[in-house]
Amino acid sequence: MAKNNNLEAQLPSKRKFGLVIQGALMSVGRTGDKLHQTPDQLKKEGGIVNYDCRENINKIIKDFGHLFDQIVVSVFDNQLKPEDNFLGAKIVSSPDLGGILQVGHYKDNNKARQFVSTLNGLIELEKSGIEYAIKTRTDTYLDLNKLIESFFANDTKKIGTTMIHPPTYLLHDLYFMAELKNLKRFCEAVLAFRRFEFISSVHRDMLLKHAFVEYRDKIGVNDSDYFPNFPPDGISLGVRKIFDYMFANAYFSLGPEIWRGTLWRGTHFAPDHFASLLHGNKSTRIYNLPALITTDWNRYFQFMNETQNRSKTLPDKVKARIGLFGWQLWQMFRKMVRYFV
């Protein structure tokens, strides 16, 4: 594998590197500069695009293919054309399992698609003895030289992520780099329990499921703590322990210069997108709320029913009702405080 001079001194010798480029070949959604627009604004201002990713994939391979021992383009059967061929990469495809319905959103959530296609790519890399892997997207272009440099300047036993933001309990998922075995276990954890969602937010669900599958014994909190309503709006001590542990032990943020130069569906992100994550939004919410009102009990009991065949009892139903009522009261209180303060 040929490497440039800047990377040569940092990379482990005799190690094999792989790249998974995953996702749709025709990507529908926001462009980077329209990230914060509402669905209505997107429709009015043309922020939703149908982005053909094929040229972008070829550019990634042309510019950075020399860094890798193997490159896999992992897609779905329903978008693959007979003439599709990416020189220097192997295509793997699988049936499209579909998206997750998002009420009031302009399209379905692609979380499961992302992790299925990533896992398929990693399994293919694993056959060739790849030891370190990068996951990026078919509709995203970024400097993979800088990404590798940033990864090896940090703790390589952890997963290098686009961004972690502890104040809002957020794990950003545009691209990852890790030892292949760690990245594979991460994907398997997110897809565990027949892809059951612990919370609807992908940026928190993937962390919670990873923690539950891989680190539950070390974290030592109640299983119900893995099913919070929405941590940025209120959190219990148990949930805080989960996020604190994972941010300290499982992930780190790759260099901010990488996403500053990243193109998503053909455009850079708006300058303020990551600025608030780096320089603002510092949380002063050091208090913990009771788990009774911060837990999504209905989701937790549904999970128990599907995985342990445990039916919801009358006390469970009462707890769920009280918890939901308490959460709604807490949200009303927060709105009143913001209004008057």
DRENDO-1510 file (C-alpha; in Angstrom, 1 decimal, always signed):
<recs>
REC; n; res; u; v; w
REC; 1; MET; +0.0; +0.0; +0.0 .
REC; 2; ALA; +1.5; +3.3; -1.0 .
REC; 3; LYS; +1.2; +6.1; +1.6 .
REC; 4; ASN; +2.3; +9.8; +1.5 .
REC; 5; ASN; +5.3; +11.0; +3.5 .
REC; 6; ASN; +3.1; +12.7; +6.1 .
REC; 7; LEU; +1.4; +9.5; +7.0 .
REC; 8; GLU; +4.3; +7.2; +6.8 .
REC; 9; ALA; +5.8; +8.0; +10.2 .
REC; 10; GLN; +2.4; +7.7; +12.0 .
REC; 11; LEU; +1.0; +4.5; +10.6 .
REC; 12; PRO; +1.7; +1.2; +12.2 .
REC; 13; SER; +4.0; -0.9; +10.0 .
REC; 14; LYS; +2.6; -4.0; +8.1 .
REC; 15; ARG; -1.0; -3.1; +8.9 .
REC; 16; LYS; -3.8; -3.3; +6.3 .
REC; 17; PHE; -6.2; -0.4; +5.8 .
REC; 18; GLY; -9.7; -0.6; +4.3 .
REC; 19; LEU; -12.4; +1.9; +3.2 .
REC; 20; VAL; -16.2; +1.4; +3.2 .
REC; 21; ILE; -18.1; +3.9; +1.1 .
REC; 22; GLN; -21.7; +3.1; +2.0 .
REC; 23; GLY; -25.1; +4.4; +1.2 .
REC; 24; ALA; -27.4; +5.2; -1.7 .
REC; 25; LEU; -26.3; +5.7; -5.2 .
REC; 26; MET; -29.0; +8.3; -5.6 .
REC; 27; SER; -29.0; +10.3; -2.4 .
REC; 28; VAL; -32.1; +12.4; -1.6 .
REC; 29; GLY; -32.1; +15.0; +1.1 .
REC; 30; ARG; -30.6; +18.2; +2.3 .
REC; 31; THR; -27.4; +19.7; +1.0 .
REC; 32; GLY; -24.7; +20.6; +3.6 .
REC; 33; ASP; -25.5; +24.4; +3.4 .
REC; 34; LYS; -29.2; +23.8; +4.1 .
REC; 35; LEU; -28.8; +21.5; +7.1 .
REC; 36; HIS; -30.8; +23.7; +9.5 .
REC; 37; GLN; -33.8; +24.4; +7.3 .
REC; 38; THR; -37.2; +23.1; +8.1 .
REC; 39; PRO; -38.9; +20.7; +5.6 .
REC; 40; ASP; -41.1; +23.6; +4.4 .
REC; 41; GLN; -38.1; +25.9; +3.9 .
REC; 42; LEU; -36.3; +23.1; +2.0 .
REC; 43; LYS; -39.2; +22.7; -0.4 .
REC; 44; LYS; -39.5; +26.5; -1.0 .
REC; 45; GLU; -35.8; +27.1; -1.5 .
REC; 46; GLY; -34.7; +24.0; -3.3 .
REC; 47; GLY; -32.7; +22.6; -0.4 .
REC; 48; ILE; -33.8; +19.0; -1.2 .
REC; 49; VAL; -31.7; +17.5; -3.9 .
REC; 50; ASN; -31.5; +14.2; -5.8 .
REC; 51; TYR; -27.8; +13.7; -5.8 .
REC; 52; ASP; -26.2; +11.1; -8.0 .
REC; 53; CYS; -23.3; +9.8; -6.0 .
REC; 54; ARG; -21.4; +7.9; -8.7 .
REC; 55; GLU; -19.1; +10.7; -9.7 .
REC; 56; ASN; -18.4; +11.5; -6.1 .
REC; 57; ILE; -17.5; +7.8; -5.4 .
REC; 58; ASN; -15.1; +7.8; -8.3 .
REC; 59; LYS; -13.5; +11.0; -7.1 .
REC; 60; ILE; -12.9; +9.5; -3.6 .
REC; 61; ILE; -11.3; +6.4; -5.1 .
REC; 62; LYS; -9.1; +8.5; -7.5 .
REC; 63; ASP; -7.9; +10.9; -4.8 .
REC; 64; PHE; -7.4; +8.5; -1.9 .
REC; 65; GLY; -7.4; +5.0; -3.2 .
REC; 66; HIS; -3.6; +4.7; -2.8 .
REC; 67; LEU; -4.1; +4.8; +1.0 .
REC; 68; PHE; -6.0; +1.6; +1.2 .
REC; 69; ASP; -5.4; -2.1; +0.7 .
REC; 70; GLN; -9.1; -2.6; -0.2 .
REC; 71; ILE; -12.0; -0.3; -1.0 .
REC; 72; VAL; -15.7; -1.5; -0.8 .
REC; 73; VAL; -18.7; +0.3; -2.1 .
REC; 74; SER; -21.6; -1.0; -0.1 .
REC; 75; VAL; -25.0; -0.2; -1.6 .
REC; 76; PHE; -28.5; -1.7; -2.1 .
REC; 77; ASP; -29.8; -3.8; -5.0 .
REC; 78; ASN; -32.6; -1.5; -6.0 .
REC; 79; GLN; -30.3; +1.4; -7.0 .
REC; 80; LEU; -27.5; -0.6; -8.6 .
REC; 81; LYS; -27.4; -0.5; -12.4 .
REC; 82; PRO; -25.7; -3.2; -14.6 .
REC; 83; GLU; -23.2; -0.8; -15.9 .
REC; 84; ASP; -22.1; +0.4; -12.4 .
REC; 85; ASN; -18.4; -0.2; -11.9 .
REC; 86; PHE; -16.0; +1.7; -9.6 .
REC; 87; LEU; -12.4; +1.1; -10.8 .
REC; 88; GLY; -10.3; +0.2; -7.8 .
REC; 89; ALA; -13.2; -0.9; -5.5 .
REC; 90; LYS; -15.4; -3.9; -5.0 .
REC; 91; ILE; -19.2; -3.5; -5.0 .
REC; 92; VAL; -21.3; -5.3; -2.4 .
REC; 93; SER; -25.0; -5.0; -2.4 .
REC; 94; SER; -28.0; -6.3; -0.5 .
REC; 95; PRO; -31.8; -6.0; -0.5 .
REC; 96; ASP; -33.0; -2.6; +0.7 .
REC; 97; LEU; -34.6; -3.1; +4.1 .
REC; 98; GLY; -36.3; +0.4; +3.9 .
REC; 99; GLY; -36.2; +3.4; +6.1 .
REC; 100; ILE; -37.7; +4.2; +9.5 .
REC; 101; LEU; -40.9; +6.3; +9.3 .
REC; 102; GLN; -40.4; +9.8; +10.7 .
REC; 103; VAL; -43.7; +11.6; +11.3 .
REC; 104; GLY; -43.8; +15.1; +9.9 .
REC; 105; HIS; -40.4; +14.7; +8.2 .
REC; 106; TYR; -39.7; +15.0; +4.5 .
REC; 107; LYS; -38.2; +11.5; +4.3 .
REC; 108; ASP; -37.7; +8.3; +6.2 .
REC; 109; ASN; -34.7; +7.8; +8.6 .
REC; 110; ASN; -31.9; +5.9; +7.0 .
REC; 111; LYS; -30.2; +4.8; +10.3 .
REC; 112; ALA; -30.7; +1.1; +9.8 .
REC; 113; ARG; -29.7; +1.3; +6.1 .
REC; 114; GLN; -26.5; +3.1; +7.2 .
REC; 115; PHE; -25.4; +0.4; +9.6 .
REC; 116; VAL; -26.5; -2.6; +7.5 .
REC; 117; SER; -24.5; -1.3; +4.5 .
REC; 118; THR; -21.5; -0.4; +6.7 .
REC; 119; LEU; -21.5; -3.9; +8.3 .
REC; 120; ASN; -21.8; -5.5; +4.9 .
REC; 121; GLY; -18.7; -3.6; +3.8 .
REC; 122; LEU; -16.7; -4.4; +6.9 .
REC; 123; ILE; -17.5; -8.1; +6.5 .
REC; 124; GLU; -16.1; -7.9; +3.0 .
REC; 125; LEU; -12.9; -6.1; +4.2 .
REC; 126; GLU; -12.5; -8.7; +7.0 .
REC; 127; LYS; -12.1; -11.4; +4.4 .
REC; 128; SER; -8.8; -9.7; +3.3 .
REC; 129; GLY; -7.4; -9.3; +6.8 .
REC; 130; ILE; -8.0; -5.6; +7.0 .
REC; 131; GLU; -7.1; -4.3; +10.4 .
REC; 132; TYR; -8.2; -0.6; +10.3 .
REC; 133; ALA; -11.3; +0.6; +8.5 .
REC; 134; ILE; -12.9; +3.9; +7.6 .
REC; 135; LYS; -16.6; +4.3; +7.0 .
REC; 136; THR; -17.7; +7.2; +4.9 .
REC; 137; ARG; -20.8; +7.9; +2.7 .
REC; 138; THR; -21.5; +7.7; -1.0 .
REC; 139; ASP; -22.7; +11.3; -0.9 .
REC; 140; THR; -19.9; +12.8; +1.1 .
REC; 141; TYR; -16.4; +13.9; +0.1 .
REC; 142; LEU; -13.7; +14.6; +2.7 .
REC; 143; ASP; -9.9; +14.5; +3.0 .
REC; 144; LEU; -9.1; +11.0; +4.0 .
REC; 145; ASN; -5.4; +11.9; +4.5 .
REC; 146; LYS; -6.3; +14.2; +7.3 .
REC; 147; LEU; -8.8; +11.7; +8.8 .
REC; 148; ILE; -6.1; +9.0; +9.0 .
REC; 149; GLU; -3.6; +11.5; +10.5 .
REC; 150; SER; -6.2; +12.6; +13.1 .
REC; 151; PHE; -7.1; +9.0; +14.0 .
REC; 152; PHE; -3.5; +8.0; +14.7 .
REC; 153; ALA; -2.8; +11.1; +16.8 .
REC; 154; ASN; -5.4; +9.8; +19.2 .
REC; 155; ASP; -6.3; +6.6; +21.1 .
REC; 156; THR; -6.6; +4.0; +18.4 .
REC; 157; LYS; -8.4; +1.6; +20.7 .
REC; 158; LYS; -11.4; +3.9; +20.5 .
REC; 159; ILE; -13.7; +4.8; +17.6 .
REC; 160; GLY; -12.8; +8.0; +15.9 .
REC; 161; THR; -16.0; +9.9; +15.1 .
REC; 162; THR; -17.0; +13.0; +13.2 .
REC; 163; MET; -17.9; +14.7; +16.5 .
REC; 164; ILE; -18.8; +14.0; +20.0 .
REC; 165; HIS; -20.6; +16.7; +21.9 .
REC; 166; PRO; -21.2; +15.8; +25.6 .
REC; 167; PRO; -23.3; +18.9; +26.5 .
REC; 168; THR; -26.1; +17.7; +24.1 .
REC; 169; TYR; -25.3; +14.0; +24.4 .
REC; 170; LEU; -24.6; +13.8; +20.7 .
REC; 171; LEU; -22.5; +11.4; +18.6 .
REC; 172; HIS; -22.2; +12.6; +15.0 .
REC; 173; ASP; -22.1; +9.8; +12.4 .
REC; 174; LEU; -21.0; +11.1; +9.0 .
REC; 175; TYR; -17.7; +9.1; +9.1 .
REC; 176; PHE; -15.9; +6.8; +11.5 .
REC; 177; MET; -12.4; +5.2; +11.7 .
REC; 178; ALA; -11.4; +2.4; +14.1 .
REC; 179; GLU; -9.9; -1.0; +14.3 .
REC; 180; LEU; -12.1; -3.1; +12.0 .
REC; 181; LYS; -13.1; -5.4; +14.8 .
REC; 182; ASN; -14.2; -2.4; +17.0 .
REC; 183; LEU; -16.2; -0.8; +14.2 .
REC; 184; LYS; -17.8; -4.1; +13.3 .
REC; 185; ARG; -18.9; -4.7; +16.9 .
REC; 186; PHE; -20.3; -1.1; +17.0 .
REC; 187; CYS; -22.4; -1.8; +13.9 .
REC; 188; GLU; -23.6; -5.1; +15.2 .
REC; 189; ALA; -24.7; -3.5; +18.5 .
REC; 190; VAL; -26.7; -0.8; +16.7 .
REC; 191; LEU; -28.4; -3.5; +14.7 .
REC; 192; ALA; -29.0; -5.9; +17.6 .
REC; 193; PHE; -32.4; -6.9; +18.9 .
REC; 194; ARG; -33.8; -6.8; +15.3 .
REC; 195; ARG; -32.9; -3.1; +15.0 .
REC; 196; PHE; -35.1; -2.1; +18.0 .
REC; 197; GLU; -34.6; +1.6; +18.7 .
REC; 198; PHE; -33.8; +2.6; +22.2 .
REC; 199; ILE; -34.6; +6.3; +21.3 .
REC; 200; SER; -35.7; +7.8; +18.0 .
REC; 201; SER; -32.6; +10.1; +17.7 .
REC; 202; VAL; -29.9; +8.3; +15.7 .
REC; 203; HIS; -27.2; +10.4; +17.3 .
REC; 204; ARG; -28.1; +9.0; +20.7 .
REC; 205; ASP; -29.5; +5.6; +19.9 .
REC; 206; MET; -26.3; +4.3; +18.4 .
REC; 207; LEU; -24.4; +5.2; +21.6 .
REC; 208; LEU; -27.1; +3.8; +23.9 .
REC; 209; LYS; -27.3; +0.5; +22.0 .
REC; 210; HIS; -23.5; +0.2; +21.8 .
REC; 211; ALA; -23.2; +0.8; +25.5 .
REC; 212; PHE; -26.0; -1.7; +26.3 .
REC; 213; VAL; -24.5; -4.5; +24.2 .
REC; 214; GLU; -20.7; -4.0; +24.9 .
REC; 215; TYR; -20.3; -2.1; +28.1 .
REC; 216; ARG; -23.4; -2.7; +30.3 .
REC; 217; ASP; -21.6; -4.6; +33.0 .
REC; 218; LYS; -18.9; -1.9; +33.3 .
REC; 219; ILE; -21.3; +1.0; +33.4 .
REC; 220; GLY; -23.5; -0.7; +36.0 .
REC; 221; VAL; -26.9; +1.1; +35.7 .
REC; 222; ASN; -30.4; -0.1; +35.4 .
REC; 223; ASP; -31.5; -1.5; +32.0 .
REC; 224; SER; -34.3; +1.1; +31.9 .
REC; 225; ASP; -31.7; +3.9; +31.9 .
REC; 226; TYR; -30.9; +3.0; +28.3 .
REC; 227; PHE; -34.3; +4.2; +27.3 .
REC; 228; PRO; -34.4; +8.0; +28.0 .
REC; 229; ASN; -37.0; +10.3; +26.6 .
REC; 230; PHE; -34.6; +12.9; +25.3 .
REC; 231; PRO; -31.4; +13.6; +27.2 .
REC; 232; PRO; -30.9; +17.3; +26.2 .
REC; 233; ASP; -34.2; +18.1; +27.8 .
REC; 234; GLY; -33.7; +16.3; +31.0 .
REC; 235; ILE; -31.6; +13.4; +32.3 .
REC; 236; SER; -31.3; +11.1; +35.2 .
REC; 237; LEU; -28.1; +10.1; +37.0 .
REC; 238; GLY; -28.1; +6.6; +35.4 .
REC; 239; VAL; -28.4; +8.0; +31.8 .
REC; 240; ARG; -25.7; +10.6; +32.6 .
REC; 241; LYS; -23.3; +7.8; +33.7 .
REC; 242; ILE; -23.9; +6.0; +30.3 .
REC; 243; PHE; -23.0; +9.0; +28.2 .
REC; 244; ASP; -20.1; +10.0; +30.4 .
REC; 245; TYR; -18.6; +6.5; +30.3 .
REC; 246; MET; -19.0; +6.2; +26.5 .
REC; 247; PHE; -17.6; +9.6; +25.7 .
REC; 248; ALA; -14.6; +8.9; +28.0 .
REC; 249; ASN; -13.9; +5.3; +26.9 .
REC; 250; ALA; -15.4; +4.4; +23.6 .
REC; 251; TYR; -15.1; +7.4; +21.2 .
REC; 252; PHE; -13.2; +10.6; +20.4 .
REC; 253; SER; -13.7; +13.4; +17.9 .
REC; 254; LEU; -11.6; +13.4; +14.8 .
REC; 255; GLY; -10.1; +16.8; +13.8 .
REC; 256; PRO; -12.5; +19.7; +13.1 .
REC; 257; GLU; -10.5; +20.6; +10.0 .
REC; 258; ILE; -11.9; +17.4; +8.4 .
REC; 259; TRP; -15.6; +18.3; +8.5 .
REC; 260; ARG; -14.8; +22.0; +7.7 .
REC; 261; GLY; -13.7; +20.8; +4.3 .
REC; 262; THR; -16.3; +18.1; +3.9 .
REC; 263; LEU; -18.8; +18.3; +1.0 .
REC; 264; TRP; -22.2; +16.7; +1.6 .
REC; 265; ARG; -24.3; +16.2; -1.5 .
REC; 266; GLY; -22.1; +18.7; -3.3 .
REC; 267; THR; -21.8; +21.6; -0.8 .
REC; 268; HIS; -19.9; +22.5; +2.3 .
REC; 269; PHE; -21.8; +22.8; +5.6 .
REC; 270; ALA; -22.9; +26.2; +6.7 .
REC; 271; PRO; -20.1; +27.8; +8.8 .
REC; 272; ASP; -22.2; +27.9; +11.9 .
REC; 273; HIS; -23.1; +24.2; +11.8 .
REC; 274; PHE; -20.2; +22.9; +13.8 .
REC; 275; ALA; -19.2; +26.2; +15.3 .
REC; 276; SER; -21.8; +25.9; +18.0 .
REC; 277; LEU; -20.7; +22.4; +18.8 .
REC; 278; LEU; -17.1; +23.5; +19.2 .
REC; 279; HIS; -17.4; +26.9; +20.9 .
REC; 280; GLY; -20.9; +27.2; +22.3 .
REC; 281; ASN; -23.8; +25.3; +23.8 .
REC; 282; LYS; -21.9; +24.6; +27.0 .
REC; 283; SER; -24.2; +22.8; +29.3 .
REC; 284; THR; -24.7; +24.1; +32.8 .
REC; 285; ARG; -27.3; +21.5; +33.6 .
REC; 286; ILE; -25.4; +19.5; +36.2 .
REC; 287; TYR; -28.6; +18.5; +38.1 .
REC; 288; ASN; -30.2; +15.1; +37.7 .
REC; 289; LEU; -33.9; +14.4; +37.4 .
REC; 290; PRO; -35.8; +11.4; +38.7 .
REC; 291; ALA; -35.5; +8.4; +36.4 .
REC; 292; LEU; -39.3; +8.0; +36.7 .
REC; 293; ILE; -40.0; +11.0; +34.5 .
REC; 294; THR; -36.9; +10.9; +32.2 .
REC; 295; THR; -37.4; +7.3; +31.1 .
REC; 296; ASP; -39.5; +6.3; +28.1 .
REC; 297; TRP; -41.2; +3.5; +30.0 .
REC; 298; ASN; -43.5; +2.4; +27.1 .
REC; 299; ARG; -40.4; +1.9; +24.9 .
REC; 300; TYR; -38.6; +0.0; +27.7 .
REC; 301; PHE; -41.5; -2.3; +28.4 .
REC; 302; GLN; -42.0; -2.9; +24.7 .
REC; 303; PHE; -38.3; -3.9; +24.5 .
REC; 304; MET; -38.7; -6.3; +27.4 .
REC; 305; ASN; -41.7; -7.9; +25.8 .
REC; 306; GLU; -39.9; -8.4; +22.5 .
REC; 307; THR; -36.7; -9.7; +23.9 .
REC; 308; GLN; -37.8; -11.5; +27.1 .
REC; 309; ASN; -41.4; -12.2; +26.4 .
REC; 310; ARG; -42.3; -10.1; +29.5 .
REC; 311; SER; -45.8; -8.7; +29.2 .
REC; 312; LYS; -46.6; -5.3; +30.6 .
REC; 313; THR; -48.2; -5.6; +34.0 .
REC; 314; LEU; -50.7; -3.3; +35.7 .
REC; 315; PRO; -47.9; -1.7; +37.8 .
REC; 316; ASP; -45.9; -1.2; +34.6 .
REC; 317; LYS; -48.8; +0.6; +33.0 .
REC; 318; VAL; -49.2; +2.9; +36.0 .
REC; 319; LYS; -45.5; +3.7; +36.0 .
REC; 320; ALA; -45.6; +4.5; +32.3 .
REC; 321; ARG; -48.5; +6.8; +32.7 .
REC; 322; ILE; -47.1; +8.6; +35.8 .
REC; 323; GLY; -43.7; +8.9; +34.0 .
REC; 324; LEU; -45.2; +10.4; +30.9 .
REC; 325; PHE; -47.3; +12.8; +32.8 .
REC; 326; GLY; -44.2; +13.9; +34.9 .
REC; 327; TRP; -42.2; +14.4; +31.7 .
REC; 328; GLN; -44.9; +16.5; +30.1 .
REC; 329; LEU; -45.1; +18.7; +33.3 .
REC; 330; TRP; -41.3; +19.1; +33.2 .
REC; 331; GLN; -41.4; +20.3; +29.6 .
REC; 332; MET; -44.1; +22.8; +30.4 .
REC; 333; PHE; -42.0; +24.1; +33.3 .
REC; 334; ARG; -39.0; +24.4; +31.0 .
REC; 335; LYS; -41.0; +26.4; +28.5 .
REC; 336; MET; -42.3; +28.7; +31.2 .
REC; 337; VAL; -38.8; +29.4; +32.6 .
REC; 338; ARG; -37.5; +30.2; +29.1 .
REC; 339; TYR; -40.4; +32.5; +28.5 .
REC; 340; PHE; -40.0; +34.5; +31.7 .
REC; 341; VAL; -36.2; +34.4; +31.9 .
</recs>
